[in-house]
Amino acid sequence: MRGVFSRIGIRLLAACAAGSLAHAAAAADVQALRVWSGPEYTRVVFDLSGPLDYKLFQLASPDRVVLDLDGSRFADAFKAPAAKGLIKSVRAGKRGNDGARVVFDLNESARPKSFLLKPTDEYGYRLVLDLYGAAKAMPAVAKRIDDALPGKPRKVVVAIDAGHGGDDPGAKGASGTYEKNVTLAVARELAGLIDRQPGMKAVLTRDGDYFIPLKRRYQIARENKADLFVSIHADAFSSSDARGSSVWVLSPRGAGSEASRWLADRENRADLVGGVSLDDKDDTLASVLLDLSQGYTMEASNAVANDVLKALAKLGPTHRGYVERANFVVLRSPDVPSVLVETAFITNPVEEKKLKSPEHREQLAQAILQGVRNYFQSTPPPGTLFAYNAGREPPAPAPQQVASRRAGTSTSGNGGANGDDADSAQALHRVLRGETLSGIAQEYGVSLDELRSANRLDGDVGLRAGAVLVIPAS
């Protein structure tokens, strides 16, 4: 057998998360081995009696990942898990006189990532191994402003995030209810309701019991061109008397920190924010564009959060009577309005009992849907069925009347901008974030009243980034 060693040489101590690597770890028992499989990676978690040293390496032909655990042994109740995800089979046994070895036979080549976790809540020491499919390409981030001109209305897209999952169970109720199971049940219920609504479509960040990194959750929303991101959670507090649902949006401080990270990271700057790449902009212009995008996103987030909170208040008392703010990672998308809903306090026995009820979870989903739908009806995204029903979309132009951005003149089937009909043809203008109706009118040399009349606008109401305006002939 030809063994191709790709020794990663990972040798970590349990203290790596906290600091010093100076001392050798004591022997530890491997108490259990758990596996979760998601669409992007397979996670393996070793439950340990204490810290340990380990080595990880890969073998090819066939593909395997091997973990050698120094000074460790398997507990009497240990049992190797069944195949799942990228893992074809698991083999575990002794290694020499003072160690253990676990071999993961894989279905395909994989990229491993491992780390140690210290004890927290009910969990002790854990060794985590994440296996990413080597051939899996990351999806490209979609543009935020649709290239299509007004035509067939599109559906609004709502990304629904079930909090926690996999080896991250979240909070735990008095009778043993895990937050991760409640959030997934509510998320699925909400997705089903949204998909049954005319002009609406749901996207789930997870649809099973597996963990997704926090930043990846809002990236999924951006990749699916989501108009809104809703993260579902169940609150917890040391006092069992705490009760009521709540709705959260990103704090200004969190937005400022995220903007700094976005501008400093080259990979982020090459991304599209509000349909614009920051990579080719100088720092000042990139900062202004990002600030405009974030400003709109936070304003929209606050609006939808208020609508959702009002709908939840009809089910019972809310924890506080106002939208709350925090620097949650999942709310940091620069161009997708995002809210986090705490459905109830799972640590409150009365509310935990409700969260376990399918009827109450459906009521929660109905309330969130009502708030989301109210928001889209009052602030319809351009090009959607909501915008058309509200009469805020301009009439679809004939193909020969489509003008280039900022041109102010039309192309024509009779010779383009220099043709006989150029003076009477209409141009189109796609609104950028921060633009005003009066500024657009001045740019094209038309009166404000003419521009409003051509697009059936009342003041600046309905003027949203990405909207396409008909520019009347000057």
N, C-alpha and C positions, 0 to 999 in steps of 0.2 A: 504494500500500500504506500502510495506517495503522499506524504503529509506535508502540506505547504503551511509552514508556521508564519502567521502574521501576528507575531507577539506584540500585543499592544503594551505590554509591560505595565499594566495598571496595578499599582500596589498601594493601597490606601489603608489608613488606620481609621478606627471609628471616630477619632477626634478630628477628622479632616474638616467637618462642617464647622467646628468651633475654633480650630487653630492649630495647636501643636501636633507634630508628627514624631515626636522625639522618642516615645516609649513604645514597646511592643505590646500588643493587645493580649489579653488573657484568652484562654480557650473558651469557646462558645458552642452551645448546642444549636443545631438547625432543627427548629421545632415544627415548622410547616413550610410548604412551598405553594404559592398561589399564582395563578395565571389569568390575565385578562387580555382579550384581543379586541382592538379597535380597527377602524378603517385605515389608520396611518401607521400604527406600530403595535407590537405585542409586548405587554409588560409582565415581568416575572418579579415576585416579591418573596424574599426569604425572611421568615420570622425567626429571630435569633434570641438566645438567652442573654447575649451580651455582645460587646464589640469584638471584632476579629480582623485578621489580615487576610487578604485574598489576592489571587492572581487571575487575570482573565486573558484568554487567547483564542484565536480562531484557527480552524482547520478547513481545508478545501478537499474536494473530491473524496467523499461527499462533504457538503457544507455542515459544519458544526461550530458551536461556541462552547468552550470549556471553562468552568470555574473551579479553581483549586482553593479550598478553604483551609488555611493553616491552623493547626491546633484545635480542630473542631471535629465533632461527630454528629451523627443523626440521632435525634431523640427516638425513643422506642415507638412512639405513635406516628413517626414520620411516614408519609406515603407520597410517592412521586405522582404529580398530577397528570391528567390525560392530555393528549395532543390538542392544541388550539392555536389558531392564527398561523404564524410563521413556524411554529414548533411542530415537528413531525412526531417526536417522542422525547422522553426524558429518562436518562439513566443516572442513577446515584449509587455511590459506593464508597468504601474506604480508600484512602490514598496513603500508602505506607503505614507506619505505626502511629502517626500522630497527625491525621488530616482526613479530609473528605474531598471527594470530587463529584461534580455534577456535569453531565454532558447533555447538551441540547442538540439533538439532530434536527436539522432545519429543512424546510421545503424548498428554500432558495437561499441565495447569498444574502446576508443581512449585515447591517452596520450596528454594532452594539454600543450602548452607553450605560454606564453603571455608576451608582453612588450609594453612600451609606446614610441612613437617617437615624437620628437619636430618638429616644423614647418620647412619646407625646400621647396625652389622653390615655386611652386603653391599650395603645400599641407600645411594644417594646422596641428594641433595636431592630432595624430592617435593612437588608441589602436589596437594592432595586436594580434590575437589569431590563433595559428597554431595547427591543430589537426592531430596527427600521429596515424595511425592504430596500435593498441596495439599488434596485432598478426603478424604484418609485420616483417619478418626477413630481416636483412641487407644482401645483397649478398656478398659472399666471394670475396676478391680481387684475380684476376686471376694471374697466373704466367706470367712473362714477357718473359721467354725463353721457347719455345715450347719443350715439352718432346718428341714429335714425331720425328723420323728420317726422312731424305729426302724421299719423296714419291710424292704423289699428291700435286701439288703446292697449297698453301693457298692464299686467297685474302688478300691484304693489307687493314687494317681497319683505316678509317679516322673518328674521332669523331668531329662533327660539333656542335658548341655551339652558339645558338642565344642569344646574350646579352640581359640582363634585362628581363622583363616579369612580368605579373601580376600587383601588386601594385607598381612595380618599372618600370616606363615607359621609363626611360632614358632621353635623350635630346629631345627637342621639336622644330620643325621647325616653321618658321614664319607663315605658313598657317595651323599649327596645327598637322603636321605629327609627330607621336611618334616614337622614335628610336626602341622601342621594336617590333613594327609591321614591320618595315623595316628589322630588323635583322632576324626575323622569316621567312619572305618571301625569303630573300636571302639564308638563311640556308636550307630551303626546296628545293629551286631551285638547290643549290649546291649538296645536298644529292641525288636528282634525277639524276643529271648528273653523279655523282660518281658511283651510282648503275648501270648505263648503260655502264660503262667502264669495259672491260675485266680485271679480276683480282683485282677489287676494290670493297669495301663495305663501306657504310656510316652508322654512328650511330648518331642520334640527341640527344643532352642532354635534349632538350625540344621540343615538337611538338604541343604546344598550348600556350595560354596566361596565364601562371602561372610562379611564381618566383622559382628559384632554388638557394640555397646558393652557394656562389662563390667557396668555397672549394669543395663542392659536385660535381661541374661541371667537374673538372679534375679527381675526383674519378670515375665518370661514365666512363671516357675514359680508366682508368686503369682497371676497372672491365671488360671492353669489349676487352681487349688486344689490344688497339689501337696502331697503328704505328705512328700516328700523331694526334694532337689536334689543331683544328682551331676555334678560337673564333671570331664571327662576330659582329662588332659595327658600329656606325655612329658618327663621331666626332662632337664636338661643341666648339664654341669660342664666346667671347663677341663681336668680330667684325664680321659682316656678310661678310667681304671680304675674310676671311680665306677659303681656298679651297684645294682640292686634297686628294687622298687616302694615307694611310700610313700603314706600317707593323711594329709590335712591337714584341720583344722577352724579356725574363726575364733579368734583369740587374744582374751583378755579385754580387752586394750587396744584392739583393733580394734572390739570390741563397744561399749566405752564411747564411742569416737569417733563411731561410727555413731549411737548413741543421742542424742548431743548434736546431730548434724546433723538427725536426724529431728525432734527437738523444736523446733529452731530454724526449720525449713522449714515454712511454712504449708501448702504443697501436700502434704507428707508427713503432717502432722497431720490433714488432712482424709481421709486414707486410712484403711482399716480394718486394724488390727493385732490379730490374734487375734480378729477379729470385732467389735472395738470401735473407734470413732472417737475420736481424741485431741483433735479440734478444739474440742469443747465442754467440755473439762476444763481445770481450772487447772493450772499448771505442775507442782505437787507431785503431784497425782493422775495426770496424764499420765505423769510420770516413773516413778511406782510401777507403773502398768499396763504401760508399755513394759519396765521392768526384769523384771517377772514373765514377760512374753512371751519376752524374750530369754533369761532364765534357763532356761526350759523348752526353748527351741530349742537352746541350747548343750549342755544335758545330753543331749538326744536326738541331736544331731549327734555327740557324743563316743561315745555308745553304738553307733550304726550304723557309725562310723568304725572302732571296735575290731572289730566283726564282719567288716567288709570286709577289714581288714588281716589278720586270722586266715585268711580264705579265700585271700587273695593269697599268704600265706606257704607255702601248700601247693604253689604253682607254682615256688617257689625262694626264695632269700634276699631278705628285704626290706632296704631301705636302712638303716633303723633298726628296732628291735623295738618301737616304740611310736608312737602317734598324735602327729603334730607339729602345731604351731599357728603361724599367721601371719595377717597382716592383709590377706588377699586380698579384693579388691572383690567377687568373685562369691559369697563366703560371707557377705555382710552382711545377708541377709534377716532381719528381726526375728521372723518367725513361721513360717519353713519350715526344718526341719533341713537342713543343707547340709554336704557333704563334697567335697573335691577329691582325686582319685586321680591320682598320678603313676605311670603304668603301668610305666615302666622308664626307663633313661637312654639316650636316643636317640644321645648322643655316645659311648656305649660300642659298638664295632663288633659285639660278640657280641649285645648286646641289640637293637641296630638291626636286625640280621638277623632276630631273632625277631619284632620289631614289623612287619616286612615280610611275615611269614608269616600267611596267613589262618587257619591252624590255631591258631597261638599267639594271635592276636587273639580267636578264639572262646573259647579257654581263659581269657583275661583277662576277657572278658565273662561267662563262666560263673562265675568266681570272684567278680566283683563282684555278680552276681545272687545267689549263695549267701549272701554277707554281708548284702545288702539283705533277702532273704527271711527269713533268721534273725532279723533285727531286727524285722520286722513280725510274725513269729510270736510272739516274746517280748514285744513291745510293740505290740499291734494298735490302730490308730486306731479310735475309736468309729464304729459304723455300717458297718464294712467286713466283707467276707467273713472276713478273718482274725479279727476280734473274735467273729463268730458261731461260727466253727469252734473257737475257744478257749473258748467258753461264757462270755464276759465281757459279753455284751450282755443287758440286761434284756428280759423278754418284751414284745412290742409291745402297747400298751394298746388298748382299744376307743376309738373316736373320742370317745364321750361322757365318757370318763374323763380327758381331757386338761385339765390345769390350767394357769393362767397362771403365768409365772415368779414365784417368791416368794410365790404366793398361798396355798399350803398347802391349798387346797380345790379341788374339781373342779366343772366345769360338767357339767350333767346334762340328758338329754333330757326329764326330768320337772320342769324348773323351775330348772336351774342350781344354784348353790351352796346355795340355800335349799331345794332339793328334798328328798324323803324319803330319798334314797340318799346324801346328801352326806357323812354321817358315815362310811360304809363304803367310799366311792370312794377311789381312789388318785390322788395328784398326781404330776406329773413335775417334775424339777429338772435343768436343763442346767448342768453343772459349769463354773465359771470357773477360770481359771488361778490357782493359789495356794490354792484351797479344799481343806479336808480333810474326811474322812468324818465325823469327830466334830463338826466345826463345822456341817456340813449337818444332822446328826441333831439338834443343839441348836436350830438355826434352826426346824426343823419340829416340834419337841417330840416326837420319837420316840427310842427307845433305839438305841444303836449296833448292838447285836446284831440288832434287827429290820431296820434299814436294810441291814446286810450280808446277812442272810438273804433279803430281798426281791430283792436284786440279785446273789445268788450270788457275793459278793466275799470274798476272803481278806485281811483287813486292808485296807490302802489300795492293794493291788496291782490294777492295771487302772483306777485312778481317773485319768482323763485329761481335760484341758480339752476341752470339747465333748461329753463323754459325757452321756447322758440317764439319770438315775436314777429308779427307781420309788420314790415315797415312800409307805410303808404308812400306813393310817389310824391316827391317834394315839388 
